Amino acid sequence: MTRSFGDAVALDNFSLDVWEGSIVTLLGPSGCGKTTALRVIAGFERATGTVDIHGRTVLGDDVFVPPEKRRVGMVFQDYALFPHMTVAGNIAYGLGRGDHSQRIRHVVELVGLHGLEDRMPHELSGGQQQRVALGRALAPRPGVILLDEPFSNLDASLRDRVRRELRLILTEARITAVFVTHDQEEALATSDIVAVMRAGRILQADTPAQLYTGPADAWIADFLGEADVVSSTGHRGYADTALGRFKTDLRGPVTVVVRPENVQISIGETPNAVVAHTEFFGHDQLVTAVLADGTRVRSRIGPRPQYKAGQNIRVRAIDARVFPASS
């Protein structure tokens, strides 16, 4: 798909396959086209290209199915609940006329709101409001559900719990879901597939584990979690660095990307770095070290031993990714 707003290109040959029943996340920095892609799928925006939902073309040459006929559920960033309706009323909104009491009861149970059916939105917590919005989207049995930054309005203390609840609900409902976020941890923890976007394009789409351990380029590696960069030269199958030697088929200038959890620290060996500072988190600590050439690298290790600024240490990496220097 391609979508432009004047001279600004929001989607640039955007292409994505979503498996039925999977949870797929569009992840990328602000302005990369994530929400535009979601709105095109929903039918709120037009674009050049094709959108198929469960084998049915809803956007294509001379085809445009309006949003209300696409069987798409949408959970907005601000939830967009009707303030004058109860929980049950909000969930029932998209079901039309008739007796839908059994379906409402089922959805209320599914999203964990039993006993709150008669509450008004202002009487609910942020997490409960989000579940009402999800229930309203699920009630009409959509073919796919779209979620735009679904956790952004939640307190940090609630976010992890609600995120886990959302995945359980979507899995139990056996529904295909596409959601948008700029939070890397959120994407990795919630998704079956993560599609990393930049400047309107999908750069790489893969499982969270494969995407994290096997990024396609240095930008993705740096964007998706913590990473440090060391310059080197590829020669005879290796790139030699102060952190160790790494296999590569590349020749000439290369970029070696190292994640903090793959950097080890030792004392008693010939030092090659000095501790700049440490951040202690209780369950682990992040030690920043400076190599002889001024390059900074981080090591994420357990809570002990504790290191102090100015301490001489030896650092080595047990794993790294090597990319062309221009990537």
C-alpha angles and dihedrals in degrees: 000000000000125000129174134181104205107303092343114098109212098173121027112190089322110189129175136160116205120198117228111262094014131122111231124185128204104212127184147110122293113287096023094118102261097130092040089057090051092049092050091052090049093048097244090116131037122226142172109261140040136302119189122186115193091337095312118115110228096167126031145097105343089345126113119154111195118241096255091058099047097080089233123146118208130201109193127211092249092039090235093223119176104250094205094054130080123237089266091046093052092049092048094049097096096042098081126213126340138056108314097158094122093051091047092051090050093050092045089055092044094055094040100247100124110147093023098079094113097044121111119233093252089058093060134083121245092259092050091049090053091053090051089054090049092048091051090052093047098045098082090052097244123199091232135008123216123203123192112203090323096183101040095100095051127097114253090248091058099040099079094047095046091046091056091046092051093054092049091049094049092046092050091047089050091221130150111244136188119188136179127223142149091205110103096197091050092052095048094047098046107036141082089198129019119201112198113211133197129171093350096310135101107237098183136355120192145121114301093249095048093044092052097044098035109034114176095229143004094263092058091045091053094043096047102064134320117327139159127210127223122184120227144145127255111230132161094346099314144081113212119209138162086260095055144282120300130192118245139155090211122107128206127013113005139176116230113204117200128185118218094238088061095054116093127198127210137175125208096045126095103291121237099173145033125226109249098183143321135226115207118206101171098242091050144349136229114223118195114204132185120221123215092264092052096258113145121220130178130219122198109203140152123288093269141097098030118216129210132216112268094026116138112234142161118239128192134171120229093195138015142161121238121210136171110277091241095058 
